[in-house]
């Protein structure tokens, strides 16, 4: 355990950030899965739009790397277009 006051604070803030990042990454996986499952249905476009939006937001906030967001969007579109 840290003895320095600022380090104790860093431990708490890092834990909060890790929880927030974990929740956002989990949502990303859920949104992408939903978009893939809904391919070819009426609400497919909306599900894909939300998944892409969430990927862009995560990249903008630094939760995932921008190149990772681009790669995942590319794979999502490829997958959806192949099914639809």
Secondary structure, 3 states (H helix, E strand, C coil): CCCCHHHHHHHHHHHHHHHHHHHHHHHHHHHHHHHHHCCCCCCHHHHHHHHHHHHHHHHHCCCCCHHHHHHHHHHHHHHHHHHC
